[in-house]
Amino acid sequence: MFIDIWTIINPIIRTFIYIIALYSIGSILFQFHFQKYFNDEINYFCNKIIKNSAFLGLLISILAFISIAGNLGGEFKSIFELELIELSFETIQGRSTLFLIVGFSFLSLSFFFPLFLFKIFNILGTILILTSFVVVGHSLSQGIFSQLLVLIHIICISFWLGSFLPLRYMCTIKNFTNLYFIADNFGKYAVVYVGILILTGLTFSYILLGGILPLITSTYGNVLLIKLFIVSMILIIGAINKFKIVPEIKKDLTTGQVKLKNSINIEIISSVLVLFTTSILTTSLPTPMGM
């Protein structure tokens, strides 16, 4: 019974980690690319996303670490057993979660320092969070090659997902003419980021599946197909944004803002579904190759 509970809880915890980590890293990347178009209000909003994400990420990461003891003991009360908590430090999952805890701590602490140290702490925090994803799970299957694929994949998806909240917020600001320049340039960057995202994702998936047939013949492959379908829908929405909605922003800012905001809302919901299926793949299902 308790094992079943952890089977349910772990993907949920992992989903929250994915959402918080990717959105915080993505906001940093979004600022890096487009800050010259920001006003003080938008810059403050992006910093607020990073700050809140760092705090929530720290709490969820601590919860994730505690859940490792629960998994080891097989009972809910196991999370309170000191021996199991100490043993958690020796597991791969425990070490990965510690990277998350320290990484989110760095992001949180960055706001207490001057600009120069703020940037350094942001960079260090981002590196540690990214590292947490490549020292655990399926990314270890093919050594450094698969780890590099996962690292690049996460950076690309962070840029994509990290744009949603800032762009959505810009759609609520009246007469924000820079929205067109930001959305237009985002579309240009996205062509590169999303292209690499697809390439690394498909390559890594092929490595884990060991071929095409397991997409149909295995539970892992079936869930992966669902994920790929949702990703395809988001890609179609992104293409509509780039080629139809963004040009409309230039012609009619108010109407364009409403349409882009509605489109982003759909993308946000879809991205949560993608991350949830990813968490199931990484926490609850073995690959056809037994990894």
N, C-alpha and C positions, 0 to 999 in steps of 0.2 A: 504493500500500500504506500509506504513512504517513498520507495524507489519511484513509484508512479508519480508521486507528488513532485519529486525533484526532476523527473523527466519533463514535467509541465513547466516548473518554475525556471529551470536553467535556460530554455530558449527565450523566455520572457526577459530574464535578466540580460541575456546576451543581446537581445533586440534593443533594449534601452542603451546598452553600451555602444552598439553600432550607431544608433541615432545621435547620441550625445557626442561621441568622438568625431564622427564624420561632419556633423554640423559645426562643431567648434573649429576643427582643422579647416573646413571649407570656408568659414567666415574669415579666418586668417588669410587664406589664399585669395579670397574675394577682395579683401582690403588691399592686399599686395598688388593686385592687378588694376583695381579701379579707384583707389583712394583719391586720385587727382580729380575725379569727378564728384566727390562727396562734398556735402556741406557739413557743418558741425553736427546737425541733428542725425544724419545718417551715420557719421563716424561714431557718434555716441551709441547709436543703436547696435552697430556691429560689435563694438566693445562690450555692450551689455549682453549680447548673445554669447560671446566668448566667456565672459565672467560668470554668467548663470550656468552655462554648459559645464564649465570647469568645476563649479561647486556641486552640481547635480552628478557629474561624472565621478567626482571623488566619493560621494555617498554611495552610488550604485556600484562602484569598484570595490568598496569595502564590503558591501553586501555580497558581491560576487565571490570575494575571497572567503567570507564566512560560509557561503554555500558549498565550498569545496569540502569543508569538514562534514557538512551534512551528507554530501555524496559518499564520502569515505565511510561514514558510520551507517548510512542507510536509513537513518531516522532523523526526524526534525530536531530532537533534543541533542543530536550530535554536534550541532553548531555551537553548543555551550561547553563541549568537552575539550579541555586544555590540550590533552595529548593529540587529539585529532587536528586541532588548530595549528599546533607546532608541526605536525606531519604535513600540513598543507603547504608550508614553506618549502618543502622538499619536492613538491610535484611541479610538473611543467606548467599546469594551469595556475598554480600558486605564483610562480615566478612571473608569468605573463601578467597576472592581475596586479602584482607589485609594480610592474612597469607602468600600468595604467594609473595606479594610485599616486606614484611619484610624478608622473606626467601631468595629471590633472592638478596636482598640488603646485607644480611649477606655473601652470597657467593661472591658477588662483592667486599665487603670490606676485605675479608679474604686475598686477595693478597697484601694488604698494611701492613700486620703484619708479625712478625717473625714466624718461622715454628710452634711453639707451639700454638700460637694464631690462626694461619692459620687453623690448624686442628680443633680447638674449633669452630671457625666461620663456617667452613664447616659442622661440625656436627649439630650445631644449625640451620643453613640454611636448611640442609636436613630435619631435624625434622619438621621445620615450613612448608616446602613445602609439605611434606607427610601429615601433619595435615590438610592442606587446602583441601585435597581430601576426608577426612572422616568427615568433618563438614557440608557437603552440599550434596544435591541430593539423589540418591537412597540408598547411604550408611547409611542414617538415618532410613531406613525402618524398620529394626529389631534391632535397638539400638546397643549396644556395640558389639554384635556378628557379625553383618554385617559390622560394622566399622572395626573390627579386620580382617575380611576376605579381605576387600578392601585394608587395610594397607599392609598385607602380600602379596597380589596379586601385588600391585604396586612396592614393593621392588623387587619381583622376576622378574617382567617384565622390571624393570629398569636395573637389572644386565644383562639381555639378550640383550636388545636394546643398552645399554651402551657399549657393547663390539664391536658393528659394526664398528664405526669410528676408534677406536684404532687398531683393527685387520686389517681393510682395509688399514690403513696407514702403518702398518708393512709389508704389502704385496708389498709396493713400495720401501722398503729399501733393497738394494742388500746385499746379504751374511748375512742377519740377521738370524743366526741359531737358536736364541732363540724363533723364531716364532713357531717352532714345539712344544717346551715345553709349551709355553703359550697357543697355540691352543689345545694341548692335555689335559692340565689341565683344560682349560675352558670347554671342553667337559665333564669332570668328574664332575665339579661343576654344569654344566648346567643340568645334569641328576636330581640332587636334586632340583635346582631352578625351572626348567620347570615342574617337577613333582608336586611340591607345587603350582605352577602357574596354572596348569590345574585343580587341586583339588579345590583350592579356587575359581577359575573362574566359574567352573561348579556348585559348591555349591551356590554361590551368584546368579548365573543366575536362578537356580531352585527356590530360595527364591523369586526373582522378578517375575518370571513367574507363580508361584503357581502350577506348574505341567509341563508335557511334551507337552500336546496337544496345548497350546498357542504358541509354536514354529511355528506351522503351521497356526493357526487360527487368530493370531494377527499380526498387522504391526510391533510391537516391536519384536515379535518372529521371523518374517521374516528377519528383519535387523540383528538380533542376529545370525541367521543361516548363513547369508552372512559373518559376522565377524568370526564365527567359521570355516567356509570353508577356509577363507584366513589364519587364524591361523594354520589350519591343513597343508596347503601348506608350511608355514614357518617351521613347525615342520619336515616335510619331507625333506626340504632343509637342515635343521640343522642336521638331521640324516645322510644325504649324506656327509655333511661336516665332521662329526665325524668319520664315518666308511670308507670313501673312500678318501676324499680330504686331510684330515690331515695326514693319513699314507703316502700319496704320497709326502707330504712336506718333510718328513724324507728321502725319496728316491731321490727326485729331487726338490730341494728348489725353483728354478726359475719357473718351470712348476706348482708346487703346489701353489706358490704365485699368479700366474695369475688366476688359477682356483678358489682359495679361494676368491680373490678379486671380480671376476665376480659373484660368488655365494652370497657374501655379498651385492653387488649392488642390486640383486634381493630381498634379505631379507629387505633391507632398504626401497625400494619402497613398498613392501608388508606391512611392518610395518606401513608406513604412511597411507595406506588404512585401516588397522585395527584401527588405532587411530582416523581416520576420522569417521568410522562407530560408534566407541565408543562415539565420541562427539555428533553424531546425537541421539544416545540412551539416552545420559545424558541431552541433552538440548532441544530436539524437540519432543520426543515421550513419552507418558505416558506408564507405564507398564500395563500388563493385570490386575494386582492387584490394579490399580489405584494409584500407588505410584509415 
